[in-house]
């Protein structure tokens, strides 16, 4: 298990975002469409790992493919598996294992939560809420989801990074 997770999210055009996730062993990149509220869904999934839920799924529309993230919490760690399906219109009910495994890693929940939170904050600092809405088109920036993740990460993981304690409003 590595704990050097890197995650980035960049708005790459009108209605498109590029993400990169990497650990010490491998990396995965993907381009997702605004057909789903992808960043909000990922923030909410990461937030869900701080409650009673041990299993979270996030589906990204790639037009026409689907990229599905499955996050499974096992005590303090989270296994991350990213599956690719050829057609989002036919894969919604398909079991994860029927997709092609594109990337996997196991990370401490604290590392995953912090990486997702930090990537979202970088997008917000770069574009602001109005700029995000202009580029992402169908969905506003997920302020509440980011605030929830920050609060739970700070409390549940006892995070000491400065940005976890920044009390400025978005």
N, C-alpha and C positions, 0 to 999 in steps of 0.2 A: 504494500500500500504506500502510495506517495502522498505527501501533504503539501506539495508545491503547485497547487492548482492555479491555472491562469484562465481567466474568462474575459472576453470582450464582446461588446455589442455596438455595432456601428450602423447608423442609418446610411444606406448606400444608394439611395435614389427615392423617387416618389413611390412610397408603398413597399419598399424593400429594405431589409436589414441583413447585414452579414455578421455572423458570430464566429468566434473561435474559442475552443475549449482545449486545454492541454494540461497534461501532467508531466512528470519527469520521463515517462516512457513513450508517449504518443500524443498526437493532436488531431483535432477534427474541426473542419470549417463547414459552415452551411450558410445558404442564402434563403431567407424566409420572406413570405409575403404578408401583407397586411390583411389578408382574408381571415386571419385569426388575430386576436390581440396578444401577440406572441410574448412580448416583454412582460406585460401584466400577468399572463398565464404562468410564466416562469417564476416571477416574483411570488405569486400566490402559491405555487407548488413548493418553493423553498420555505415560505412561511408555514405551510401545512406540516412540514417536518418538525416544527417546534411544538406541535400539539400532540394529540393522541394518534394521529395518522402515521402509519409507518410506510405507506405506499402512495406515491403521487405520480400522475401521468400528465404530460404536456404534449399537445399535438400542434405541430407547425405545418402550415400549408405551403408547399413549394410550387404549386401550380404546374403540373398536376400531382406531383408526388406528395407523400406525407412523411414527415420526420417526427418520430415519437420518442420523447424522453421518458424513461421510467426511473424514478428515484425511490429507492427502498432504504429506509432507515433501519439500522441494526445497532441498537444501543447508541453509542456516540458517533458511529460511522454511517455513511450513506453510499450505497452502490448506485452508480450512474450508468445506465445503459441507453444508448441512442440507436433506434431502429429506423430503417428506411423502408417505406412501402411504395410501390410504383404508382399507385393512384389513390388519392385521398378520398375519392367518392366511393371506393369499394373497400377501403381498409378500416373504416371507423370501428367495426365490430371484430376485426381480425385480432387474434391473440398476438401479443408482442413477439413471441418466438417465430411467427410466420413471416416477419419482416427480416431484412438483412441487418445484422448487427454492424453498425458503423463505427462505434467507439464505446469503450467502457472503462471505468475506473472506480476505485473505492477511495473515498475521502472522508475526513472528519466533517461532521455536520457544520461545525464552526467555520471551517475553511470554505466549504461550498456556500454557506449563507453569506459570508463576508465577500466572496468573489462575485456573486450575483448582485449583491447590494452595491458594491463598488462600481461594477460595470454600468448599472442603471444610473447611479449618481454621475458618472462620467458623461453619459448621454445627456442628462439633464443640464449639467454645467455647460456643455458644448452648445446645445440647441435651445435651452429654455423650454418652458411648456408650450409657448406659441410656435416656436420653431419645430418642435417635435410633432405637434399636431399638423403643421404644414407639410412636413415630410412623410409622416406616417398616415395621414389623410383620414382614415376611418375611425381612429381611436385617439383619445387624448393621452397625455403622459400619465402613467399609473401612480400618481402621487400617494394615494392612500395605501396601495400595496407596498410601495417602497418604505413608507413610514412604519407600517406594520412589521415588515421584515427587519428594519433597523431596530425597532423596539425589542422584538423577540430575540434577535441576535445579541444585542447588547446585554439583555437580562439573562438569557439562557446560556450564552457562551462566555459571559463575563469578558467581552471584548474590550481591549484597552487601546485600540487604534483611535487616533484623534477624530477621524471622520464619523466614527460611531457615536461620538459624544457631541457632535456639532448640533446645536439646538436651533439653528436657523430654519426659518420656514421656507418651503419651496414656492 
